[in-house]
């Protein structure tokens, strides 16, 4: 694998996809604006309360455009603010326990050492490390929105089942997510998708509210007008959201390839990360997380089990093949040397941070 | 009038472009300088670990005093070379001396760990296992710090060689490329540590 070229390619594809994403958002906004404005203009001959003169065409377009934009931007900012939490808070919500020199056992020390090695290789500050003691699958995540605030989370299964080189590959993959700002990129995309969702929801609310308004003294034309606007918002909002989600998933998959390539740059050892991915493939539970809050970090995980168009990660086989072109497609069995489950190295009583 | 306005806009653009190049070159140079400092830090960390290792092994390897003394001597020599290299960084003689001393130290350490294979109690010693892990990690850190230095130096060299930055690099005081560290077995290669997994 040529890791510099692979990284450049993934960055280029990300840029293309982000532009496409922007086009989807702008297209939805313009579409909603055009439809709503046309509906309003087509109905301007209807009798209305107050003065009878019809509104100016330009004014209608500008006003609806601003209104739609305000809804999308507002929805996006709201969602971003909701999700913008420090990495530590997120790691603790997943049940992570802060691992440090004071509470680390032999495996823990090895993990902390590997993290420091990868910090040197990537030139980043050493992040706080959180172990998820109840998770026996092999997985890891990075969280936090700046390099200073970033934390690295890893399952107890990964600490126990991976050897030193595999652990290096996994940790290097997560360092790449931190270095490339993938957490804040994803946060922004989630925010914009939510903005489009709000348009659809608005349409839904309008249509639903008609049920109660039906008995009122509205004229037939007015009612049809509101139904048309509600339907337009509902359909365009959800169609826009569908495509935005599709593109968002594609962006996320490119960032995974980028992180895999960067992990090879940091470790100069494709076998480490490939071995860790194979280990995930050979485990019955794979990399699944059991914590209910796991969906919050799905895009930042090392691996994910689903494989459809909305998957945030590329298929495991494809990733391994990119790292090891000659792979025979077989997952090695778990090593017999696998140590017994470690004692709870970091019980809640030792956690006094 | 219009010609003057165009000239002013063009001037502002050129100045902004030059400032951007200046800042990028300074940033990249500081980054690789810092990367170099890290190598030094990690080498010292390694020298600090070795006396502990010898102290721990002494109890089990009473009959192997020569091997242990060789490690201590090699460590002293390497530390002296590092001081000499730090006093005159970049000089070929100092760097070569350091590389030689490092490879001697690596060989001496390798012999200790080969010996340890024959002493099961030593291999099982908790303190020894911990030190072996620390030494493995330190060897890795030295290697990764060197690798990061080379990555950073390459990025700096590329930034000052690409057009149009190449037009200004010399005038901005970035006339010489950063030297890459070549592979020196003594520093980069970790001895095989049978104890660490």
Interface residues (C-beta under 8 A of the other chain):
Chain A: X106 X109 X110 X113 X114 X116 X117 X118 X120 X121 X122 X123 X163 X164 X168 X265 X266 X268
Chain B: X31 X34 X35 X38 X42 X129 X130 X133 X134 X136 X137 X140 X141 X144 X145 X147 X148 X151 X152 X196 X197
